[in-house]
Amino acid sequence: MSHLLFFFLVLPLLLESKAKAIEAGDNCSLITHQITGKIGGVINYSSRLGKEQKVAMEMAVEDYFRSSCSKQLTLQLEDSGGDSSRVASATTELIRSKRVQSIIGAMTAQETGLFSEVDMSMKNIPIISLTSPAITPPSMAHQLPYFLQMSNHITLHMQCIVDIVGHFKWRKVTALYEHKNGFSAYSGIITLLSDKLKVVNSEISYHSDLSSLSSISNPEITIEQELIKLRSKSNRVFIVSVSSLELAILLFEKANQMRMMEKDYVWIVTDEIASLLDSVDSSVVNNMQGVIGFKTNFARTRDTFKSFKSRFRNKYGSKYPEEEEYSNPSIFALRAYDATWAIARAMEKSQGKITSKELSGNILSSNFEGLSGTVRFENNVLWQSPSFEIINVVGNSYRVMAVWSPKFGFSQSEEKYNGATANSSLKNLGPVYWPGGMPSTNPRGWAISDADTPLKIGVPAMGAFKQFVRVTFDQTQNATRVTGFTINVFEAVVKRLPYNLPYVLVPFYGTYDEMVEQVYRNGLDAAVGDTEIMADRFQYVEFSQPYVDSGLVMVVTQKAETSHATWMLKTFTKKLWLLMIAMHVFIGLLVWLIERGNNTEFDGIGTMLWFSVTIIFYAHRQPLTSNLSRLVLTPWLFVILIVVASFTASLSSAMTVSRLEPSVLDIETLQRTNAPVGCNGNSFIPLKLDMLKQHSLWNLMQESSSENTAKVTPKQDLPSSSAVLALYFQRVHLWLLTSRRQPSKL
């Protein structure tokens, strides 16, 4: 009886407990048919990133089991140790021995593609890669149809870098990336970044692939040697991309020790490092003062994230108590959590019939809101429209300067970004704290590697025209002074450069060709002067844009003027003069013969001759009585009118054009007569004249200054005379010379 009473008392309690369990969703113990799904994981247990991913994946399995008991998930994890060979063996172990249906890990597409050639089973199992950013060649989609990447494509990261570089107008950058293994084609990052930088007129001047810490015996010495090499170069903008946090910590520690975190230096870090800055201690932050970078932006204010963050910190702190103080989850932990959930959801859809093709299709069709954002795949890569926070490391942490998105560019805050009012400018974001201390003007990104060795700029000390370059010695200051128009142009250009350019002007006592040769042989770093751009010089050195017109000009005396007494006779030819005289006499004779029988005015030969003269000036007084004589005279009067007009025009032309006629018309005349020719002996002109006619000898008189050249100005037109018959000038030199002298004196 007592046992029966106890049964009736306990039964309601059991029913109530069951009801509460059902209401709470804790009905796993009541499920009689559970299908076990196995998820494999290959991560680096020794890295901060791997530790976060490990904890996040374990939490995802626990959370999924509490929410849905239709499938019991088993998580099988293997340690890669950051070594590609261990990644391959661990993956094979998970597939063959532990029979996992899907794998999450830090393997790249290149690694997986190579491993699948050895172990074909890798091609037939869904693999979600947690590497960031996604670097997938187009051919990989066909080679590995079940390979997915839980990250955005690298082009978005490169575009953000390019926008930062373009904003500050840095023309050259140095790229550093971690060569994490011997299989992955990380060098493709450099090609992609180089192509993107061309859009903003920038380029990669040097790139360095740093080996992963696990693959080198003495990392500190290796990093120091690489930094010494970087410090010896002139570029000061360094981009650290695709790097582990551990390598970045050592890199900035050594850079700080080598005084490469001071003024004029620029360091840019990408998402792989910037997103983990919340997980490092103060010593690391102190070594990274002034660094700018970008990190993936995600919703930190949602209740789901706050709950996850609290539980993550507790679990991470219990597993790694030495890092308990810095146990905040990064975007990479959130993606590992969401990737595990994506596989679990896909397994649940399979309803016990798990095939690789169906499971992969279910994963690809995922579309849910995870902790990292929307989980959705497109072309086997995470589809998102991400935004990056532009950060500046300062003080004990960092400050967010802007939010960047590929669609809107930069905005000052996330609210403005969401409101689609962003732009590509950072001008209103306040000062940037660059390496070296207080905010100052933006670094130019370029500096002389050694302050004791400024550029040696050669200037012609023996130029003929001092208006361009004048070298004098100041005895009061015991220093050489270099002035002139060319120097003023050079100094104005240097002031507008986006970087500091220390230089010293070195007078060069030699010809222009010898000065160009010194630049070619590294005796001089550059040359500034009135140097003509020649084809033979261009083979050895590069020239800037010309700042004045160039050319070769010959100056000769004017042809001796004809006597004024003969000007009138030279208007017509001798034959024409004789023809005119004969026609006048003939017309006068013809009219006289017609009129003499009927007109008493034409009674003698003298009258006929006088009539021939007076009709030229229309001054004849003898009246004509015969119509026949009028018919003969009328056309002749028109001819006289035309001849007089032509005579006037020819006479005017002879009085003006004759003053401008040169005495020598071509070079052949000078060569044929071996006439004296003057030129600037230090310029290219003597060599140029020899090249024109190599078989002929030139009677050259070479002078080294414009004053001496002016003294030998050609004065005579006789080739046998001792005076110089012709002078050769560069066009701009002739302009200077004629501006000081009257044209008539030349």
Buried (B, 14 or more C-beta within 10 A) or exposed (E): EEEEEEEEEEEEEEEEEEEEBEEEEEEBEEEEEEBEBBBBBBBBBBBBBBBBBBBBBBBBBBBBBEEBBEBBBBBBBBBBBBBBEBBBBBBBBBBEEEEBBBBBBBBBBBBBBBBBEEBEEBBBBBBBBBBBBBBBEEEBBEBBBBBBBBBBBBBBBBBBBBBBBBBBEBBBBBBBBBBBBEBBEBEEBBEBBBEBBEEBEBEBBBBBBBBBBBBEEEBEEBBBEBBEEBBEBBBBBBBBBBBBBBBBBBBBBBBBEBEBBBBBBBBBBBBBBBBBBBBBEEEBBBBBBBBBBBBBBBEEEEEEBEEBBEBBBEBBBEBBEEBEEBBBBBBBBBBBBBBBBBBBBBBBBBEEEBEBEBBBBBBBEBEEEBBBBBBBBEEBBBEBEBBBBBBBBBEEEBBBBBBBBBEBBBBBBBEBBBEEEBEEEBEEBEEBBBBBEEBEEBBBBBBBEEEEEEBBBBBBBBBBBBBBBBBEEEEEEEEBEBBBBBBEBBEEEBEEEEBEBEBEBBBBEBBBBBBBBBBEEEBBBBBBBBBBEBEEBEEEBEEEEEEBEEEBEBBBBBBEEEEEEEBEEBBBEEEEEEEBEEBBBEBBBBBBEBBBEEBEBBEEEEBBBBBBEBBBEEEBEBEBBBEEBEEBBEEBEEEBEEBEEEBEEBBEEBEEEBEEEBBBEEBEBBBEBBBBBBBBBBBBBBEBBEEEEEEBEBBBBBBBBBEBBBEBBBEBBEBEEEBBBBBBBBEBBBBBBBEEEEEEEB
